[in-house]
Amino acid sequence: MLKKLLVLAAGLALAAPALADRGHGYRPYHHHHKHYWKHQHHPVVVMPAPLGYLPPPRVVYAPPPTVIYAPTPAPVYYAPPPPVYRAPVPASGVSIRLHFPL
């Protein structure tokens, strides 16, 4: 356990310079340079002061569209098929009687 702690401490000691923060404007020999920091100029916008109180603008919305529901279609009724009748027997004067005594 002690060996692991010693190896960890040695590793951190060797890595400490690599992990150090040198700051924003660091350069080697930065005191010997005349202009090592350049000022950045930003545009300045001057707004005129309001003359008085202005009410907020009036917002008018269009009315919602009217909803028109289409009427339901009339129900379609189907007529039942016409009844089927047997063909009438032709009325003839000839009659054949088939009567067999048993």
C-alpha positions in Angstrom: 0.0 0.0 0.0 2.9 2.3 0.8 4.5 1.6 -2.5 1.3 2.6 -4.4 1.1 5.9 -2.4 4.7 6.7 -3.2 4.3 6.0 -6.9 1.1 8.1 -6.9 2.9 11.0 -5.1 5.9 10.8 -7.5 3.6 10.9 -10.5 1.7 13.9 -9.3 5.0 15.7 -8.5 6.2 15.1 -12.1 2.9 16.1 -13.6 2.4 19.3 -11.5 4.2 21.6 -13.9 2.2 20.3 -16.8 -1.0 20.9 -15.0 -0.1 24.4 -13.7 -2.1 27.4 -15.0 0.1 30.0 -16.4 -2.6 32.7 -16.7 -4.2 34.5 -19.6 -1.5 36.8 -20.8 1.5 34.6 -20.2 4.4 34.8 -22.7 8.0 34.1 -22.0 9.8 37.4 -21.6 6.5 39.3 -21.8 8.0 42.3 -19.9 10.5 42.9 -22.7 7.9 43.4 -25.4 6.5 46.9 -25.9 3.0 45.8 -26.9 2.2 42.5 -25.5 -1.5 43.3 -24.8 -3.7 44.8 -27.5 -6.9 46.6 -26.6 -9.9 45.5 -28.5 -12.3 48.2 -29.4 -16.0 47.4 -29.3 -18.7 49.5 -31.0 -20.6 51.8 -28.7 -24.3 52.3 -29.4 -25.9 55.4 -27.9 -29.7 55.2 -27.6 -31.7 58.5 -27.2 -33.5 58.8 -23.9 -37.3 58.3 -24.1 -39.2 61.6 -24.1 -42.1 60.3 -22.0 -44.1 57.3 -21.2 -45.3 55.4 -24.2 -48.0 52.8 -23.7 -47.4 49.4 -25.1 -48.5 48.8 -28.6 -52.1 47.6 -29.0 -52.3 44.1 -30.3 -55.4 43.0 -32.1 -55.9 39.4 -33.1 -58.2 38.2 -35.8 -61.3 36.4 -34.6 -61.1 32.6 -34.7 -62.6 31.1 -37.8 -66.2 29.9 -37.5 -66.6 26.2 -37.5 -69.4 24.9 -39.7 -70.2 21.2 -39.4 -71.6 19.6 -42.5 -75.0 18.0 -42.0 -75.1 14.3 -41.8 -76.2 12.7 -45.0 -79.6 11.3 -45.2 -79.7 7.5 -44.5 -80.0 5.4 -47.6 -82.8 2.8 -47.3 -82.7 -0.1 -49.6 -86.1 -1.6 -50.6 -86.3 -5.3 -50.0 -86.5 -7.4 -53.1 -90.0 -8.1 -54.3 -91.5 -11.4 -53.2 -91.1 -14.4 -55.6 -94.4 -16.2 -56.5 -94.9 -19.5 -58.3 -95.9 -19.2 -61.8 -99.7 -19.6 -62.2 -100.9 -22.9 -63.6 -102.4 -22.3 -67.0 -106.1 -22.8 -67.0 -106.8 -25.5 -69.5 -109.9 -27.6 -70.0 -107.9 -30.9 -70.1 -107.5 -32.7 -66.8 -105.7 -36.0 -66.5 -106.6 -38.0 -63.4 -104.0 -40.3 -62.3 -105.7 -42.6 -59.7 -104.3 -46.0 -59.3 -106.1 -48.4 -56.9 -103.7 -50.4 -54.9 
